[in-house]
Amino acid sequence: MSERTTKERILEAAEGLMLEKSFHSVGLSEILSAVKVPKGSFYHHFESKEQFGVELLKHYVTGSTAYKRNLLLSQSPEPNPLQRLLTYFESNVAKVLENQGRCPCLVVKLSSEVSDFSEPMRDVLAQGASEWTSIYHALIQEGIEKGVMKPNLSPELLAPLIIDLWTGAMHRATVTRSVAPLREAIIFVKATLAPHMA
């Protein structure tokens, strides 16, 4: 149990540091200093920095997937799937504002950096993208069935496109230090999904 606790502490400390900087710019000594554990503890849990990166992304993706599934697919307390989606996006806007315009998502932050040099890390990101797409797919399908989204929508087409739109908006929000791109994306998603009112 204590070993797992130390590993979790290392991963959580590294997540915060890498959201501030990048995978390559954060050194081992900086991570260990943040959690106050010796170098041997790191190599007890991780064979290399790349393997550590794989574990870090798995840890983050697992948590983020559970959060998305709970918020987007749970009918309690919000039975309207479109409103659930918009609430989720608004919560992301709030996180960016709290972080003073910095990206709050480790996947968005590290994906471009690590995908070209580490196939195992890219695999974790690809699996996460697949799981997130399936969540959006189920959400859109539910919205169509409940009549709160347009009946002619294609969940297969729209699920990955919404993820791409939001990821791109998050990148632009980070570059401009403004949540305007995120708010524009929310307006577009709502106009695309919501049925026209008579």
Disulfide bonds with the S-S distance in Angstrom:
none
